[in-house]
């Protein structure tokens, strides 16, 4: 499953994402990964959550990012949940077609490998592609 927290920049999406990931630690038996564009939230995350700073790796487009996600999934058979903060930034998404493409690929990965994704996207609910509207769990 791919879930979305949407809203314009500065509306509190990261706080909601951090609350959700920390709450899920108690109910998840597998591993949890949190992808971000920096280490800023390291001390706000439960120590059982693996924080990965995407900017530490030489990625520069959406398909490279999706390959990076697949690499993480392939190396951790106990991975249950993956949280992607600042999704548009870390996935190098600039156009709506790229967002639809990435979303579709994440749905495929989720279904095939049984990993749940939660994305923080800096866009209004109304600005997201139609294919994503059913997956919005919180709109700020």
Secondary structure, DSSP 4 states (H G I P E B T S, - for coil): -EEEEE-STTSSHHHHHHHHHHHHHHH--SEEEEEESSSTTGGGS-TTEEEEEGGGS---SHHHHHHHHHHHHHH-TTEEEEEETTHHHHTT--SHHHHHHHHHHHHHHHHHHT-EEEEEE-S-GGGS-GGGGGGEEEE-
